[in-house]
Amino acid sequence: MPFHLDLSLMIMSNDEFVLVNIHVLHHLIAPNPILTLCTASVFLAWGRSAVQISRHSFETVRNSVLHYCQPKALKETRDFTICASVLYSHPSKLVMNSVIYGPVPSWRLGRSLGVDLLSTQGKTCNFNCVYCQLGKTANPVRERRVFIQTAELTQELKSVRGVAADYVTFSGMGEPTLASNLGQAIELARDILHLPVAVLTNSSLMSREDVCDDLARADVVVAKIDAHNHDLFKQVNRPVTGLLFRDVLKGIELFRSGFKGKLCLQIMFIEANKDFAREIAKVASSLSPDEIQLNTPLRPCAVKPLTRSQMDSIQKHFNNLGNVISAYQTARPKVTPLDSNETSRRRPKL
Ligand code: SF4
């Protein structure tokens, strides 16, 4: 008798809880012996899309399946063991997604090879910007932690040595400074790929010394600022409770005073903040950036982009602040991503 069985198990693997969803299709096909197909997806409780499972957790999964699956015929078939062995032997093919994506054509950084140090299933961020191309924040997080182990990142970086790119850019499924191993990851990326390193940050944690220390290892830091006061900050960026606009500003100021690399301010203009360009320009001026990047959401999202002429009018408030670039005026290079699925997950439209 054919049967389907879906299991959801919460198991302990080393020091992490792992949610395992297992779908078993057990089918008797005469005259062949029992054919059992088993697919397993392993999710961290945090929402990481897939992780390499350890031998310990593999054994736990296997034993759990064998314990719960009925009828007993399944226990006796070697096919399940074979399928599961494949899963263990080739985890990268079956259960892992890449931490690296792109290269993508960036109007600010040229050919940008992305590193997603979060790589979560949904967006992990302490903001929920109204214009976010990744949709609603799935994992609203305020504390830093390690999402991707350094060993895993090292392996992936080594596998893309020689890729033609202008920058390695830390960005992806949320706010990269939430990864507490960001500083170490920046050094690794530079050492392995011999490319300059950029970080795109929402600036929320720059008032923290450990975050500034991490960001200071990058060649370029692109810091977001979309408002001139807390009310507009809340309306546009919708931060988690407790994040204050004045602390964000202080953080950028503090970082600026010690940073030897290139500090860019990125400002996203939409309907909600377009009438405050003059005030935002004043704030930008006080932060002494090396470059100001005026943006509007040209990729699909919940709000409409401003028109070219609206952006031109906004730019007039910034022109006396030095090096200013705008999304409508800057060409993007042609690039082909290594893996279009991994890339479109983080960057819905190139
Ligand atoms: S900070 Fe970036 S990732 Fe976070 S919600 Fe805003 S646009 Fe999206």
Residues whose N, C-alpha, C, O or C-beta is under 5 A from the ligand:
A	BS01	SF4	C125 F127 N128 C129 C132 G174 E175 N202
